[in-house]
Amino acid sequence: MKKNWIITLGIFLLVACASEEKVDSSKKGSRKGRSQARMISVEGYLAEPGQTISSSKLAGNLSAYDEVELKTEMAGKLVALKVKDGAYVKKGSLIAKINDAELQAQLKQANASLELAKQKETRTKTLFEKQSATQAELETVVAARASAEASVALILAQIRKTEVIAPFSGTLGILKVSAGEWVTTGTSIATLANVQKLKVSFSLPQRYATSVSKGTKVKINDSERGISAEATVRVLEPILSQNNRSRIIQAEINNKDNLFIAGSFVEVTVPIEAGSEKEVIHVPAEAFTLDDKGPYLFVAEAGKAVKRYVTTGLRTPISISVLDGLNKGDTIIVSGMMSVREGISIQIKEWRRKLNYGVKK
């Protein structure tokens, strides 16, 4: 009996161990399956430097030297528009006028009250000198005259708000209102811009942040319209942008011939000081992603995707030059970007061997 019990117990233990091994094997297989599921196949591009540069080509944006949206400061009927669409106006020119008839009537009444207050003040001062008026009476009429003057000043300020005046000389855009129209406070009349001089803003990578200074000449090129000109650096941000570690530069360009148009994108060629030259790596544009820290891409390291923030330079429709953040021989992931994440397992299924930069040489 005891022998049979021992045999039964042994069989039970063997079955339990076998079941545990099966479950454990199943778990391992499940983990292995999930691991394999996380691996994605991507296309790779080998980072190879292009030419060594003694100048850097960067993307820039043109803006008007001065620009403002002319708006009304009070509500009322627009009784006059003194300008036409696209007109050139000088500083101080009257652009538009709101009906001020009611205010003019108030001003007339306020001036009359002021005149009476002045007369009463004069009489009271004479009486005070003759000791026929008290100090309190004199102070009262002085305060009344001051109050009347304040009322006149307030109405005059309101009347000035009925006029829209050009704050600087420039060219008007398309008028957005018509004479006779009822406007509210803040109604836009037109845009006024000084475009005889333009500002071009661009970002200089950290490596070249001290390569320019006030007075440095840079070349501006509008490839869409086939025009170029020289600009002079006027302003340099004292600190680097925390987003992409670059320095914002602003240059000034003479535009008296109106060749360039504010709002255009241009290519800015910046001279690089001796000793800071660097070989540029051109990368397919689809490899890049942007977040609040700046542009980044993924490189393959030991079978894993690794995020790499970079400093970019010249951009074309199909490629972007990388000035900092990549090394020669890095494997850049250029496909499957919607699925690629930091640390995900990747497999290079094929290599992209050739890149047409889309730039005329």
Secondary structure by P-SEA (a helix, b strand, c coil): caaaaaaaaaaaaaaaaaaaaaaaaaaaaaaaaaaaaabbbbbbbbbbbcccccbbbbbbbbbbcccccccccccccccccccccccccccccccccccaaaaaaaaaaaaaaaaaaaaaaaaaaaaaaaccccaaaaaaaaaaaaaaaaaaaaaaaaaaaaccccccbbbbcccccccccccccccccbbbbcccbbbbbbbbcccccccccccbbbbbbccccbbbbbbbbccccccccccccbbbbbbbbbcccccccccbbbbbbbbbccccbbbbbbcccccccccccccbbbbbcccbbbbbbbbbccccccbbbbccccccbbbbbcccccccccccbbbbccccccccccccc
